[in-house]
């Protein structure tokens, strides 16, 4: 059975909602899903998965490339990881009020690339809370990863 590890960082609940949507999509496809909050997760947890998913908001204080404070250790460990043979996907929320809208998504993409994981779907960026169009985009994101896994 294909194993999916979803790690999320969520201050307002928006990104946890996104992770829940993805979890349902993968479970409906018959995959074994494990979901956890970023500060309660080790990058090594991705070693047990076939598919590695990151869902993170962008923090707007400008420190460390806008990675949420609670995710900095995880992010640095991801930069050092070897995820060769793993598929990955990244989603996240942000606010267009800020100059670097959803830039944490791009930073996590780069970290997965540095860890030698293979991108399985185009990333999804959501303005604040996911609306119906965003949910459709998240479903498409999951379906693309599922197809790339088969």
Secondary structure as GFF3:
##gff-version 3
##sequence-region A 1 150
A	DSSP	beta_strand	3	9	.	.	.	ID=ss1
A	DSSP	alpha_helix	14	28	.	.	.	ID=ss2
A	DSSP	beta_strand	32	37	.	.	.	ID=ss3
A	DSSP	three_ten_helix	38	40	.	.	.	ID=ss4
A	DSSP	three_ten_helix	43	48	.	.	.	ID=ss5
A	DSSP	beta_strand	51	56	.	.	.	ID=ss6
A	DSSP	three_ten_helix	63	66	.	.	.	ID=ss7
A	DSSP	three_ten_helix	69	71	.	.	.	ID=ss8
A	DSSP	alpha_helix	72	80	.	.	.	ID=ss9
A	DSSP	beta_strand	87	94	.	.	.	ID=ss10
A	DSSP	alpha_helix	103	114	.	.	.	ID=ss11
A	DSSP	beta_strand	118	119	.	.	.	ID=ss12
A	DSSP	beta_strand	124	127	.	.	.	ID=ss13
A	DSSP	alpha_helix	132	149	.	.	.	ID=ss14
###
